[in-house]
Amino acid sequence: MFSIVRNYKIFFTISVIFLLVGLGSMFTKGFNLGIDFTGGSIIDLKFNKAVSVAEVRDILKGHNLGNSVIQLGNVDDSNISDSVLIRTGIIDDAKRREVMDALKAGIGEYQILRIENVGATVGKELVQQAVLAIVLSWVLMIAYITIRFEFKFAIAAIIALIIDVMVTLSYFSLFQMELDSTFVAALLTVVGYSINGTIVIFDRIREGLKTHRRSESLGDMVDKCVWSTMTRTCYTVFTSLFAVVSIFVFGGETIHNFSFAMIVGFCSGAYTSIFLAGPLWLFLRGKKASD
């Protein structure tokens, strides 16, 4: 049986490399913030005929606005509507007129219902609330895990969660994928998913401590507990990824970033739960693999 605990340096090193690359990207490249965070323009139009999101997006792509949020009103079974709401980044009047002329030429006549600019105030509040929600969830998790298990289990679980969040943020920074409000929802989902896998392993370790023999090292006991939950963990990861990958492939561009964030987060959550959580707990207890 391959020892995860005795090879902890390999897994810790992989994690550190990922985090350093991600932090370097965050400091040098930053993030590609969407209009939910930076503000932008809203164009509400009513066409003389029903149109699809793809038709509108094709026009916008020709003006480097392919990432705009496009919403249809009163959608029927064929996913088309004559009412279209377009949310773009901040553009000047000349650019807006150019885009609207292209929509008229490419799709047809329309009636302007609303044109306005929105600030980034809501985006700042969204970031603050998201950070508050994540930090509050960590505090509550520490309290719960400390009561059910012990404080060192709680700290190891939170460290694993922080790594999952940082890895997800790193991917979005490296590939400059757009961050919008759906990313916040995906990040909170990842936090819940990751802690679930870690708790299952910690629960098995807690049971293993009750029957732990002195002739067996603590590291071997942790390995045995991790491997005893491996089938369950793999089933959970694969079934979750099947659903999320399907959303990523077939869900359309609107939720593309949301599903990608969950794919990265779920993979990272599985990695930290299996390869880092147990060794982290041993490290916090001041134990070695052979102890």
Steps between C-alpha positions, in 0.01 A plus 500: 500500500642837395565715808351846466631612839860385446508682164344819637796711384410429137140612545595803710755603236244471218259717699765763577602520132137550392446767764822688414415500128148615579610775737755618245226521237267685736764763580623542141193437283219559748146391413271555204209653692157491341248781498349372825816633667616782272170646387392535138224584255149360469324497162137383499355447151178367349549362147232475235563126485604230747876447530730256684789563735742354243393753235557795733830363632635448148446870430660603829805279441584708196538798734700319773194474724449126478511462879199725550205366699199447270156432644181429306157599626185286460698205361296230326585131448732587211711729724438811294337832588450847358612655833876509563695642796872548437748574781846600380809647655536878511486634143482855368215645296681452169562131570140452613362657181734282294373184673136601465543577131658155457205337679256682271695401188556139608170414666240764416308801628444544872353735756722638777344434840786608723866605485691575819836467670539321833776553755714247685344568841295180487814310399691623804214403728487159333871441563468608863199276557671205328815537711287537812300189410812290441674619818182446704464149358860425600441625855186289535677198352786539750247512785304199373804282421661591834186386684455182296868412459780720635653841429790361293254326268325836451821688417611231254160515327508880471855496359381253235205730420726803467715306252188409296389864485849620406537237226165598346594868510841416351348330196276798430795737532734288284250458217345845551149356508233750592394523863133576549232442762461136396864440595418596858222241505736239356764580762253454785389170344862383484549583868199287596603214272860492617423499872258211449774275359744601773250433779436147371872421524536666839204304632673176397824617665310576820357147498846364428642676806261302721637166378856616436761247617833613641679260266363702204638843422259792490603566142407146394166539674427822308599330172266211573213741576557704183513189281189354666303806382664518157221318315235726649708811427564401137132421439402839641761689297426325170122529524530869591744565216273323249226749578724807509690410182167448323395850608836635380474335157128540430390782729595789276727799548286664767594242766833397346713670768272377778538136398875535437550638852317199644705255291824650630368526855364144509830358372696706751259400778551132424879547497514684832260259668691190393863610497528799736237488776634192680869598486409855606323364808807291589726800447286716729519233766879504476511139383706336229385230261692239697366605841 
